[in-house]
Amino acid sequence: MGAAQIVFLIGLASLIVAMALRKNVMIPAVLATFATALAYSGSVPNAVMSVFRATITSGTALFEIFIVIASVTSMLAAMRAIGSDEVMVRPVSRWMVNGRVAYIVLFVFTYFLSLFFWPTPALALIGAVLLPAAIKVGLPPLGAAVVLAISGQGMSIASDYVIGLAPSISASGAGVPADDIADRALVISLIVGITAAVLAYFLTVRRRMRTEAVPGTDPIGGTVRPSGGVGGTPTGFTPGPHVAVSPTATDVLDEELPGFEDDGTRITDRPTLTRVWAIGVPAAFIAVLAYMLIGRFTDLVPWEDGAGASLVGGMAIILMALVTVTSRRSEALEFCATHFIDGLSYAFKAMGIILPVAGFVYIGIPDYSGAILGLADDTAGPAFLFDTVERVQPYIPDNGVFVALSMLFIGMAVGLDGSGWAGLPLTGGLAAALAPQSGMDTATLAAIAQNGATWTGGGTLVIWSSLVVVAGFCRIPVAELVRHLVVPVMAGLLLATGAAVVIW
């Protein structure tokens, strides 16, 4: 084992320790990249340049992700400017006739809304309209928080099936099609989510359910908006002494979302237009989802791997432009540009930390390491990560269940930083290295680790993630929420991992 490989492994361990201690991993990633390049080349200038090249390489590989985030965010900002976001979810509140039905409605609607708009923006809509309605008909606040966390913060983002960013990040390290990871992650996340929701209902929610509606609550009103953005504490919510509202949470979905601030430019006098786009936007995305499913599983329409992100991003940009043009005919050009720039700003705030981390992981993968280290195009790059796994393979049990469980716990470990996504290039690379020895395919192992990381840090199992926002909306202690989620979520993850071994 060469010096560069040893330095790479020390850097890898430092990243995992930093994540476990929920510290920011940028400095360890930068230092580890520099040290690895220095040990490999023996040149300080080359090591300095390698730090920059690693960030550029990861940025090139992941830039599509930033544009998709910007596109969806700009569309939501345009909808929010005319009030279509709240009108879009308001009719669902009428389906809530009692606490049990409200639990199911929140579970299903949160999942589908989060698939298209991501959990934190979706939570703002649900907290404003659906949460008061659910509590009125008897669903306890703890029960609402549990189902919101399982469905949104866990199940929807663990697969990220529609937008496809998490599978793309995993695939960048695994070297397999993102669609393969997405398909497996979807099945695994559904098993985890349904198992956790059922267990949580019987262990926690059912015995706390009220049989009568709470008088004096408004099923439609009760607007709860975050102050200063989705990532903040809801307006009017004062944390109790046991509510751990962490100012250092680094969830990739927990940055300030554009459009919540009211700068006096919102349009409130065109209700017909508001209703039109409240119907039109979800209809357009339902059509997108239908096309994606037909393309993935049939030959009726043309389809290629990774097209989902482009389809979603393109539709979001078109809808943003249409909403803006129809609502601000004389100022459309300026507001379209403003919405998109705000979306880009949000994307880099939310996802920028991934670039140096991915850059360090890529220096251990031969597809990227040559470019990072400045090697000639015809020179094969080093494979520090894969070489290390090959050395320990003789000591790894030749058992798919053991390797699958190992990937689950590795994923959970890297999710302890409160993000869940920063370590996905690492888990993808480990999946590619361990797959031949285990007899399982790379996509399955990467999907297992992706679920472990996202369910942990995305989050349902750590109090320093965006779970703080869920607890804040529902006005319950975040530590209590985690305590009631641990058993259902862990049971679901273990069951889903076993099912993945059997299915694939």
C-alpha positions, -999 to +999 in steps of 0.1 A: +000+000+000+016+033-012+019+065+007-009+082-013-033+054-006-026+055+031-031+093+031-064+089+012-077+064+037-068+087+066-086+115+049-116+092+043-117+083+080-115+120+090-145+127+068-165+099+084-155+111+119-164+147+111-198+136+098-204+115+129-196+145+151-220+166+129-193+190+119-189+207+086-168+184+063-154+210+039-121+216+057-113+179+061-122+173+025-099+201+012-070+190+034-074+154+025-075+162-012-043+183-009-025+157+012-034+128-011-023+148-042+009+158-025+017+122-015+010+110-050+029+136-070+054+150-045+047+185-058+032+212-037+020+233-066+003+203-082-013+195-049-027+230-047-040+228-082-055+194-075-077+209-048-092+233-074-094+206-101-112+183-077-139+209-071-141+217-108-144+180-116-172+174-091-189+206-102-189+194-138-203+160-129-230+175-106-238+208-123-271+194-137-282+190-102-278+226-094-298+237-125-327+214-116-328+228-080-327+263-094-355+256-119-379+240-094-372+267-068-377+296-093-411+280-103-422+278-067-412+314-062-433+324-092-463+305-079-459+319-044-460+354-058-496+349-069-507+326-040-510+295-062-489+273-039-515+275-010-545+272-033-530+241-048-531+221-015-562+237+001-588+212-014-571+182+002-580+195+037-617+186+029-608+149+028-599+149+065-629+136+083-612+121+114-578+116+128-572+082+112-581+095+077-560+127+084-530+105+092-533+087+058-540+118+039-510+136+053-489+105+046-499+102+009-501+139+001-468+148+018-451+120-002-463+131-036-459+168-029-423+162-017-415+141-047-420+171-070-411+200-047-388+184-021-398+181+016-389+214+031-408+236+006-437+211+007-437+213+045-443+250+043-475+244+022-487+216+044-480+235+076-500+265+063-531+246+052-533+208+059-517+207+094-544+228+111-571+207+094-556+174+106-553+186+142-588+199+142-603+164+133-583+147+161-548+139+148-524+147+177-496+170+169-470+143+177-488+120+152-488+147+126-450+153+131-443+116+129-462+111+096-447+143+081-412+132+090-417+096+077-434+106+045-415+138+036-381+139+053-376+102+048-396+083+022-398+109-006-363+122-005-347+087+001-355+078-035-358+113-049-375+095-078-389+124-098-362+150-096-335+124-094-307+143-077-299+118-049-296+089-074-274+111-097-250+119-068-248+082-058-243+072-095-214+097-098-194+075-074-209+042-083-204+044-120-238+029-129-269+045-144-287+068-121-321+053-131-310+019-119-302+033-084-335+053-085-356+023-093-342+003-064-341+032-040-378+038-047-388+002-038-366+003-007-379+037+005-415+025+000-409-005+022-392+015+048-418+043+048-449+021+048-434-001+076-424+029+097-458+046+092-478+015+102-456+008+132-456+044+143-494+045+141-498+015+164-469+023+188-475+061+191-504+077+173-534+055+179-534+057+216-531+095+215-558+100+189-588+122+198-622+110+188-637+145+186-626+176+167-608+203+186-632+233+189-621+267+178-595+256+152-597+265+116-592+236+092-584+260+063-566+289+081-540+287+108-513+298+084-479+289+097-450+304+077-413+301+085-397+334+094-368+341+072-373+311+050-383+275+052-352+265+072-361+288+101-384+283+130-421+289+122-436+323+129-452+325+163-434+294+175-414+297+207-394+266+215-398+252+249-368+243+271-366+208+256-369+217+220-334+215+205-335+240+176-300+237+162-285+268+145-258+246+129-280+222+110-265+217+076-293+198+058-291+203+020-328+210+019-328+234+049-316+266+033-337+298+030-362+293+001-368+323-021-402+338-022-413+338+014-403+374+020-431+399+010-414+429-007-447+444-017-447+429-052-471+400-046-503+398-066-534+393-046-562+406-068-563+380-095-580+349-080-589+333-113-553+333-124-542+319-091-566+290-094-556+283-130-520+278-120-528+260-088-544+234-111-521+237-141-487+232-124-496+199-107-513+187-139-482+194-158-460+175-134-484+146-133-480+144-171-442+145-167-444+117-142-466+096-165-442+102-194-412+092-172-428+060-161-439+050-196-404+058-209-386+038-181-408+007-183-420+005-219-408+013-254-437+036-262-418+068-259-381+076-263-361+075-231-325+076-219-308+073-185-308+105-165-335+122-186-358+126-156-339+155-142-338+173-176-375+167-180-384+181-146-360+210-149-372+220-183-408+218-173-402+239-142-384+266-162-413+267-187-439+269-160-420+296-142-419+317-173-456+311-181-467+319-146-447+351-146-457+362-181-494+357-173-493+374-140-469+403-148-472+411-184-452+444-183-425+432-159-422+395-169-387+398-183-373+413-151-392+389-127-383+358-147-346+367-144-350+375-107-367+342-099-341+321-117-312+340-102-327+335-067-331+298-076-295+295-085-284+312-053-306+288-033-291+259-052-255+268-044-263+276-008-281+242-004-257+220-024-224+238-026-209+219+003-211+187-017-185+198-043-153+196-022-165+164-005-173+148-038-140+161-052-121+142-025-140+110-031-134+113-069-097+114-063-099+078-053-120+067-084-100+061-116-127+077-138-120+111-122-086+109-104-065+114-135-081+147-143-078+158-107-041+149-104-033+165-137-023+133-154-021+130-192-052+119-210-037+086-220-026+078-184-048+058-162-057+075-129-051+058-095-079+039-078-072+044-042-107+035-030-111+004-051-075-008-044-082-006-007-114-026-010-095-052-030-069-056-003-096-063+024-119-084+002-104-117+014-115-108+049-150-098+039-176-125+043-188-137+009-223-130+019-248-106+003-267-100+035-236-090+054-224-066+027-259-051+024-262-045+061-227-030+061-237-006+033-268+003+053-248+012+084-222+030+064-249+051+049-264+058+083-229+068+096-224+094+068-259+107+073-251+116+109-239+150+097-275+161+094-274+162+056-277+127+042-264+136+008-228+149+013-215+113+016-234+098-013-204+099-037-185+080-011-212+053-006-216+050-043-179+043-047-179+018-019-209+000-035-190-003-068-160-017-049-179-042-027-204-054-053-182-081-070-173-097-037-209-098-024-226-112-055-250-082-054-252-055-081-237-020-075-270-002-079-287-022-051-259-015-026-258+021-036-296+024-031-294+007+003-267+032+015-286+061+000-317+051+020-296+047+052-280+081+048-312+100+038-334+084+065-308+092+091-297+127+081-325+139+058-338+134+084-357+113+108-331+100+133-310+131+142-322+163+159-297+185+141-313+180+107-344+195+090-364+175+115-362+206+136-385+223+111-411+195+114-410+197+152-413+234+150-444+234+128-461+208+150-449+225+182-434+195+199-399+188+212-377+175+185-360+150+208-393+135+216-401+132+179-368+114+173-375+090+202-408+080+186-392+076+152-362+054+160-380+020+164-403+023+133-376+037+110-349+012+121-374-016+117-383-004+082-346+000+072-337-035+083-368-051+067-361-032+034-325-042+033-334-078+037-360-074+010-335-058-013-312-088-009-340-112-018-354-091-047-322-082-064 
